[in-house]
Structures are given as C-alpha cells and as structure tokens.
Amino acid sequence: MGYAERNPLAHVHLPRDKQPQKEQPSLNTKQTADLLRVLANPEFEAKCQERYGEHNAPVYEMVYLSFATGVHYSEMAGLQWKNLNLTNEAVFVDNQKLERYTVRVARGYVGRKRHDWLDGPRGEFGQPKNKRRYRKDPLIEDAVPILLALHARSKFTSPMIWSSAAQW
C-alpha cells in the first residue's frame, strides 16, 4: 500500500496554537543605526516629499521608539502624549503610576480589511489584542529630546506630562 515508502501524516496540518513559533525578524543595532542615518538625511526626506507629496509620518521617531522600546506600529498609532512621561519624576496618569522616562501602551489601532474600506473608516482605535500588550516600557534617555522635538512640531498637541524642571 506504500506506507513504508511515504509518511502518511505528511499532509496533516497542526492547529495554529500547536505550530512551532517562528522567530520574528528584527534589525540588529548596526542595521537600525544605518536605517536611522538614512532617515535623518535631508536629501532622503526631500525625495520622499517629492515622490509622495507630503511628509505623512514621523518615520525617524517611529523607528527610534520601536527600537528603544519594542512598541509596534499599531500601538504607536494609538499612543497619546499623556502616556509618555518625558520627565525625571514619576507621575500618575489615569490612576496608574508612570515612572520617569516611560511610555505606557494602553490602546492600539485596529485596521480593517481592504475590501471593507468602502463601507466605512479604514480602522479604529481600540484595546490592544491581548492583556500582555498593556504595558509600560522604559525609554532610553536619548529618546526624550527626539520625542520633545516631535511634540514641538506636531499639530496634535494634547496635554503632556510636565514637571517644573522640563523646559521647551
């Protein structure tokens, strides 16, 4: 019957939760530094503005924040200024203690399938996918001036956490 020559379970697929976990691709420190160097180049920015019309997203800051904290794109889209503590003091936000130089992930952006775009908005802000995504990540101190500069030039400037020592 051929069972000795072939594996009868070769075409059986395991359920998703039983499959081995694939390692997520990520950039190492050198690759991230090279990418940030390209993104910070004014010529690259000019070419992007010429090609796409306008500067839509603070890509440099997003790559820097993602590398420094592990915050994903959908979590960055849902990030609010009040959930960034860019001071040297611990503060309370929404009855939760936020340590100094910390980002709190409390919501994310949930996109919709491309074929559903005609029926309404492309996505919405909502809760993270699972409880592990609610977290507080420490910022490296190099990220603080970058995020302060982003806030200064942003048109979306809701209240931030400030201390008397923080200055513009």
PLY file of the C-alpha trace (Angstrom):
ply
format ascii 1.0
element vertex 168
property float x
property float y
property float z
element edge 167
property int vertex1
property int vertex2
end_header
0.00 0.00 0.00
3.02 2.31 0.04
3.08 3.16 3.77
6.67 2.02 4.11
7.89 4.42 1.38
5.99 7.58 2.41
4.84 9.36 5.53
1.04 9.10 5.83
0.98 12.24 8.06
2.95 14.43 5.64
-0.14 16.41 4.61
-1.62 16.85 8.09
-1.53 20.45 9.33
-1.37 21.27 13.02
-3.75 23.85 14.53
-2.24 27.35 14.83
-1.72 27.12 18.58
0.24 23.85 18.20
2.60 25.06 15.47
6.17 25.96 16.42
6.72 29.67 16.98
8.60 31.46 14.22
11.23 33.94 15.27
10.15 37.47 14.42
12.56 39.25 12.11
14.20 42.26 13.70
17.05 44.61 12.99
20.25 44.47 14.99
21.91 47.59 16.42
24.08 48.27 13.38
21.19 47.85 10.93
19.00 50.16 12.99
21.77 52.79 13.17
22.18 52.60 9.37
18.42 52.96 8.86
18.24 55.95 11.23
21.17 57.58 9.40
19.29 57.27 6.08
16.03 58.55 7.58
17.76 61.57 9.13
19.31 62.59 5.79
17.56 65.76 4.49
18.04 64.61 0.88
16.11 61.42 1.60
13.31 63.46 3.18
13.20 65.79 0.16
12.97 62.83 -2.24
10.14 61.32 -0.18
8.23 64.61 -0.12
8.71 64.99 -3.87
7.53 61.46 -4.56
4.64 61.19 -2.09
3.54 64.82 -1.87
3.92 65.43 1.84
5.55 64.09 4.97
2.84 61.91 6.48
4.51 60.18 9.40
7.48 60.87 11.67
9.26 57.74 10.45
12.60 58.54 12.11
10.94 58.92 15.51
8.83 55.80 15.00
11.86 53.64 14.16
13.77 55.09 17.11
10.90 54.49 19.53
10.30 50.98 18.24
13.96 50.03 18.55
14.28 51.55 22.01
11.08 50.08 23.49
9.62 47.40 21.23
6.40 49.35 20.66
4.67 48.11 17.47
3.20 50.24 14.70
-0.43 49.76 15.75
0.50 50.69 19.33
2.31 53.83 18.13
-0.76 54.84 16.14
-2.81 54.65 19.35
-0.21 56.39 21.52
-1.25 59.62 23.22
1.07 62.30 24.56
-0.36 61.87 28.05
1.00 58.30 28.09
4.57 59.49 27.64
6.40 60.54 30.76
9.32 62.60 29.48
10.25 63.96 32.89
12.68 62.95 35.57
9.86 62.29 38.07
7.23 59.58 38.50
3.65 60.77 37.85
0.12 59.35 37.90
-1.91 59.04 34.69
-5.39 57.54 34.76
-4.76 56.33 38.33
-1.62 54.44 37.29
1.90 55.30 38.30
4.11 56.15 35.34
7.80 56.05 36.22
10.25 58.60 34.84
11.08 58.29 31.12
8.37 55.73 30.44
5.83 55.05 27.69
2.52 53.39 28.57
0.78 51.29 25.92
-2.95 51.43 26.65
-4.59 51.29 23.21
-3.85 50.43 19.63
-5.08 50.92 16.10
-7.09 48.07 14.67
-7.20 48.13 10.88
-9.88 46.74 8.61
-9.53 44.58 5.55
-9.01 46.43 2.29
-12.33 45.26 0.84
-14.17 46.79 3.84
-12.85 50.33 3.26
-15.81 51.27 1.08
-18.22 50.62 3.95
-16.60 52.99 6.41
-13.34 54.02 8.04
-10.19 52.00 7.45
-9.80 51.23 11.11
-10.38 52.41 14.63
-8.64 52.89 17.93
-9.30 50.22 20.45
-7.85 47.97 23.07
-4.68 46.01 22.39
-5.11 42.47 21.10
-4.34 40.77 24.40
-3.57 41.60 28.02
0.20 41.27 27.53
0.13 44.27 25.19
-0.94 46.56 28.09
2.44 47.54 29.46
4.85 50.25 30.49
8.18 50.36 28.66
11.16 52.43 29.84
12.55 54.95 27.38
16.26 55.42 26.85
17.31 58.95 27.69
18.38 59.62 24.09
14.73 59.23 23.00
13.49 62.07 25.24
14.87 65.02 23.18
13.72 63.33 19.96
10.17 62.96 21.30
10.16 66.51 22.68
11.19 67.83 19.26
8.40 65.78 17.66
5.87 67.25 20.10
7.09 70.77 19.34
6.45 70.42 15.60
3.33 68.25 15.83
-0.13 69.64 15.10
-1.58 67.07 17.52
-0.51 68.52 20.85
-2.76 67.27 23.59
-1.61 67.83 27.16
1.67 66.22 28.11
3.08 65.35 31.46
5.39 68.16 32.51
7.34 68.92 35.59
8.61 72.31 36.64
12.11 71.24 35.54
11.03 70.39 31.97
11.55 73.22 29.51
10.90 73.73 25.82
0 1
1 2
2 3
3 4
4 5
5 6
6 7
7 8
8 9
9 10
10 11
11 12
12 13
13 14
14 15
15 16
16 17
17 18
18 19
19 20
20 21
21 22
22 23
23 24
24 25
25 26
26 27
27 28
28 29
29 30
30 31
31 32
32 33
33 34
34 35
35 36
36 37
37 38
38 39
39 40
40 41
41 42
42 43
43 44
44 45
45 46
46 47
47 48
48 49
49 50
50 51
51 52
52 53
53 54
54 55
55 56
56 57
57 58
58 59
59 60
60 61
61 62
62 63
63 64
64 65
65 66
66 67
67 68
68 69
69 70
70 71
71 72
72 73
73 74
74 75
75 76
76 77
77 78
78 79
79 80
80 81
81 82
82 83
83 84
84 85
85 86
86 87
87 88
88 89
89 90
90 91
91 92
92 93
93 94
94 95
95 96
96 97
97 98
98 99
99 100
100 101
101 102
102 103
103 104
104 105
105 106
106 107
107 108
108 109
109 110
110 111
111 112
112 113
113 114
114 115
115 116
116 117
117 118
118 119
119 120
120 121
121 122
122 123
123 124
124 125
125 126
126 127
127 128
128 129
129 130
130 131
131 132
132 133
133 134
134 135
135 136
136 137
137 138
138 139
139 140
140 141
141 142
142 143
143 144
144 145
145 146
146 147
147 148
148 149
149 150
150 151
151 152
152 153
153 154
154 155
155 156
156 157
157 158
158 159
159 160
160 161
161 162
162 163
163 164
164 165
165 166
166 167
